[in-house]
Amino acid sequence: AIAATAIALAPDAFAASLARGIAEPAKSWRRAIRVGSIFGVAEGAMAAIGWGLATLFAGPVRSFDHWLALIILSILGIMMIREGMSRAEDGQMAAAKPKTLYGTILTAIGTSID
């Protein structure tokens, strides 16, 4: 079960860490290991936190969990549709920001939070 969970969680974190690593201005093994480690730790930590919270709140939330999921996913879907329908002022995409450690950590957490 642990191996199946790891295989299921790995592709999005791998793709995001690969993209983040490719976008690094200076290519080095040290930076590659740093980016991979950040994504690996974030993925493992989020799985552990999710398991802990699920065991803690499973009983009280069980009666309305389906409604909670509907509301959260509806809000996210509406936000994604609105963002996709909106245009930048000049029709161009925003310029990429410099890659920082903080940005890498946020990307890792954002990828792992699902």
Buried (B, 14 or more C-beta within 10 A) or exposed (E): EEEEEEEEBEEBBBEBBBEBBEEBEEEEEEBBEBBBEBBBEBBBEBBEEEEEEEEEEEEEEEEEEEEEEEEEEEEEEEEEEEEEEEEEEEEEEEEEEEBEEEEBBEBBBEBBEE
